[in-house]
Amino acid sequence: MTTSKVFFLLFLVALTGLSTAASAQVNGSFEFEGQQRSYTAYVPADWTPADRWPLVFVLHGFTQTGQAIMDISGFNAVADTNRFICVYPNGINNGWNTNNPFPGSSTANDVGFILALADTLTGQYHVDPRRMYACGFSAGGFMSHKLACEASDRFAAIASVSGTMTSTAFGLCQPIRPMPVLQIHGTADGVVAYNGSFANLPVQTILDYWAGRDTCPAPPDTLMLPDLVNEGSAVQQIRYFSCADSTEVRFLKIINGGHTWPGGAGLTGIGNTNRDIQASREIWAFFSRFSLPGTSVTFEPIAAAVFQAFPNPTNDHIEVRGLDKSESVRLRLFDLRGLLLLETTGTSTLDLGPLPAGQYILYVQNGRQERLLAVQLMH
């Protein structure tokens, strides 16, 4: 049995009844293939360690940051309402490796980084691995398509706003299963041209590719959406449905729309911003219909070890009683978000004095015995 399986189950058992953590915007980083990579995760206020929520990657455009696309997209509010976790990774030098022909473009292993980040957040927040999604703006949209091509076994669906594929990425695209895809693109996009350029393939080429890979019957269904706001643009919905494995390719064609995030806040991009739809809400409505094939993850029962944290509550030190001193001992302290704070081996005591008052989770491993204990720190 893997440590991660035990850890997840212990979270479920030991934390039932604890108060939920407040909503958190968590900045994190780790080294990946010799480079320091960073991200911001958003966890809604009603998340608890007993939950098994979806995870949505929101990828920024070239020259942007994760914080910028967070502010523009308004995805945090959608996450609050619909109970999922958002993560906003940062690309190297504000860009992504999308096989772009421009000189100086990123050559980082961004697919590997994003998958490593997915594993990290799954461990911290008990993410449902069957409901992981990727979307992005401009270069982040290109990157979302690349994830669909190279990691279709990990992502249940993707969405792209103002991003298609480069010719190189297109030629390398080999998804291993049908992929639900949502494309949102303006016909007047002056950066990622609707009809293609030396740097990107036309939108229709991308739609035809995914509809073909998903074996969607032709022709698609076409519908003009209500023109609710007079801002010089309108939305046409084009749906390829009844595709393999119940997938779908959906296109929200922003007639006279620019290189922007529809319904976004602040400076949403370049050109005309459509206000008839909110891209983030449309994306989640699409994502929420899909999950990876397979059965739900099950967990093995834990060993019936009897450990006690003493004193509890405590003002500083905590001692774990009931240990078998002939077996190895490992103690790890986590906060309620699942972030590792302290770790020690070979001792039954842990100094909590430097930490702020609050509730913590103590993971105890004693030989083959494992358990989580809820700890209250008071100063």
N, C-alpha and C positions, 0 to 999 in steps of 0.2 A: 504494500500500500504506500503511495507516495505521500511525502510530508504535506504537500499542498492539499490533498484530499482530506487528510486528518485535520489540517488547520481549518479548512472550510467547515467541516462538520462541527468541530469544536466551537467555532464562532456561533453556529446555529444553536448549539446546546447551551453554551455558557452565557450567551448574551440575551436570551429571552427575558423580557421584563425590564431590561435596562432602558433608561431614557434615551431618546434618539439624539444624535448629534445635530447641531445647527448646520444650516447650509454652509458649505465650505468651498472657497475658491483656493485650490492648493497648487502652489508652484513647485515643480519638481525637476530634477535633472539626474542623469546618469551617464557614464561613459559607454559609448558604443563604437566598436571598431576604431578606437584611438581618438575619438572626437567626443567632446562633451555635448550632449543633446538635452534640450530642455522642453518643457511643456507646462500647460496650465490645465488642471482638471476642475470641473464644476460638479459638486455633489449636492443635490437638492436636500432641503431641510428634513424631509420625512424619510430619507433613506435610513435603514438600520442594517447592521451586519447580518441579520436574518434574511434580508431581501436578496433577490437574484434578478437584477435589473439589466436592461440592454445598455450597450455602450455605443456612443456616436462619436466618430472622429470628424472634426471640422477643420479643414486644411486651408490655410491662408493663401492669398495670391502672392505673386512675385513682388518684392519690396515690402510686403506687409509682415505682420507678426501674428502670433496666435491671439494676443490681446486685441489686436485690431479687428480680426474677423469675429471674435467674440462680441465686441461692441457693435459692429455693423449688423451682424446676423440676428441678434436677439435670441439665439438658441437657448440661453439659460432659462428664459421665461417659458419656452416650450418644454424644456426638460422638467421644470417645476410642475407644470400642469399634467404632463404625461408620464412622469416617473421613469426617467432614464438618466444616465450619467453622460456628460459631455467631456471631451478632451480636445484641447487646442495645441497641437505640437508646433514647434518652431523649426523651420528648415534652416539649413546651413546658409549663412549670408542671405537670409530672407528668401530663399528659393528652394525648389525641389528638383530632384533628378528625374526629369520627365523625358530624357533623351532629346532635349532641346538642341537645335542646331546653333544657337547663339554662342559666340566665344565666351568662355568664363562661366558657363552654366554649371550647376552643381553636378558633381560626380559621386556624391555620397550614396551609400546603400540605404536609401530612404525606405524601401519596402521592408528591409530587415529591421531598421530602427522602429518603424511603426508596429511591426509584429512583436518586437521586444517590448515596446510600450504597452501593447495590448496584454501581453503576459503579465507585466508588472501591475497593471490596473486590475486585471482579473484576480490576482493574488490579494490585492489590497481591498477591493470592494466587492468581491464575490460576484463578478459580472457573469451574466448568462452567455456562454461561449457560442450558443446558437443564434444569438441576436446581437451581432456586432456589425456596425455599418460605417461607411465612409462617404463623406461629401466634401466639397470644396469649391472655392471661387477661383476662376482664372487658372493659374498654375496649380492651385489646389484641386481644381476640377480635372486637369490633366492627370494629376497624381491619383485621383480617385479612380479614373479609368485604368490606370496602370495597376492599381491594387486589384481591380476586378480581373485583369488579365493574369496577374501573377499570384494572387492569393484568394482565388475564388472559393477555396476550401475553408477560409476563415471569415470572409465577409458575406453576410446574407443578402445585401443589396448595396448599391452605390448610387450617388447622385452627383451631377456636375452642373455648376452654374458658370456660364461663360468660359467653359474649357472643353476642348475636344482631345485629340491625340496628335502627337507628332508622327510622321511617316515611319520613323524607326520603331517607336513604341507599338504602332499598329502592326508592323511586320513581325514583331516578336510576341504578339498577343496570343496566348494559348490557355484560355480558361479551361478548367477541367469539369465544369458543370454549367448548366444554364444559369444566367445571371440577371436578376431584375435590375433595370437601369432607368433612372430618371434624368433627363436632360432638360435644362432650362437655359435658353439662349436668345439674345436679341438679334433681330435681323439687321440692325444698324450698329452692331458691335464694331468699333473701330480699332480694337486691339487684337482680339481673337476673331478673325473675320468669319462671318457666317458661311460664306461660300469658299472659305479656305485661303491659304497663303503658303509661302515657303515654310512657315513655322507651324502650321496646323492644317489638318484635314478638314474638309467641309463638314458641317453638322449632319447633313443627310448621309454622308458616307459612314459616319459613326452610327447613326440610327439603323442604317441598312445592315451594318456589320452585326450589331447586337440582336436585331430582329432575326437575322439569318442564323446566328449561333444558337438562339433560343428557339429556332424553328417556329416562329410566329406566323400564323396564316395571314395572307394579304387579301385585300388592302386593309390599312389601319382605319380605325374609327376617328373621325374629325369633328370637333365641336368648338364653336366660338364661345368663350366664357363671357359673362356679363362685364361690360365696360363701366365699372363702378366709379372710377375717378378720371376726371378730364385732365390727363397729363401728357396727352399726345401719343399714347401707346395702347395696345390691346393685346389680349392673350388668346391664342388658339391652342386647344389641346388636341394632340394626336396620340392615339393609343394603339399599340400593337399588343393584343391580349390573346387569351387561350393558347399561350405558348407552352413549351415543354416544362414539365414539373411545376405548372401553375405560375410560371414567371410572367413578367410583363415588361415591355419597353414603353415608356411614357415620355412624351415631349411636350413641354410648355413653351411654345413659340411666341416670343415677345415681339410682336410686330411693331417696328420702329423703336425697339428697346436698345439701349446702349450696353456698354461693358460694365454692368452694375449688378447689385444684389437686389432683386425685386422686393419691395416692402421693407428694405433695410433702413437703419438709422444713420444719421450723419452723412458723411461723404461716402456714398455707397459704391463709387467707381467713377467711370468716365462716360458721359452721355446721359441719355434719358432713362430715368428710373421708373419702372412700372409700379403703380400702387394698387392695382386691382387684386393682386395676390401678395402673400407674404411667403417668400421662398422657403424660409425655415419651417413654417407650418406645413407647406406642401410636401417638403422633403420628409418630415416625420410621418405625415399621413401615408405616404408611399412606403417608407421603411417598415412601419408598424404592421404591415400586411405580410411580411416575409420573415422566415427564419431558415437557418440551415437545415437540411434533411438530417434525420437521425433521431434517436431517442434521447430523452432527458438524461442528464448526468446523475448517477446514483452514487451513494457514499457507503463505505464499509463501516461497520460499528467499531467504536473505539474500545480500548481495553479499560477495564473497570478499576483504574487506579484511584486511591483515596489520598488526595493531597489537600492541605489547608494552608492558606496565607495568614500569617500572624505577625503583628497585630493587624486587624483589618476592621475599621479604618486605621490608617497609620499616619504619623507625622513625618516620617523619613524612611527608615529601613523597613524592609519586609523580609520575613523568613518563611520558607516553604517547609512545612512539617509533613511527615509521612513518607519521606524519601527512603529508598533503599540505598544506603551509603556505599554498598558494594558495586552499584551500577553507575554509569556515567550520568552526569547532571548537566542540563542546559536550560537556562532561563532567558526568555525574551519578553520584553515589555512593549506593548502596542498602545497607541491611542485609539479612540473609537472610530477613527477613519481607517484603521488598519495599518497605520504607518509605524514602522519599527523605530523605537526610541532608545532602548537599552538592550544589551545582550551580554551574558556572561556564561562561562562553563566552569564546572568543577566546584561550585559553591552553592549553598542553599539560601544565601542572602543576596539582597539587591538594594542598593542605595537609591531611593527615589527623591532624596532631599532637593536636588537642583530643579526638579520639575514643578510646574504650577499645580495647585490644588485641582482635583477633578477625578473622574473615573478613568481607569485604565484596565487593560486586559493583559494578564500574565500567562504566557505560554510556558508550561513546564514539561520537559522531556527527561525522563528518568529511565535509562535503558530502553526497553520496548514500550514503556508506559508514557502516555501523553495526555495532557489535559489543559484546559484553559480555566483561569480563575479571574473573577471580577474583583478589582482592587479599588478602594476609595482612598485617595490621598488628601490629607487635611493639613493645613499649616496654621 
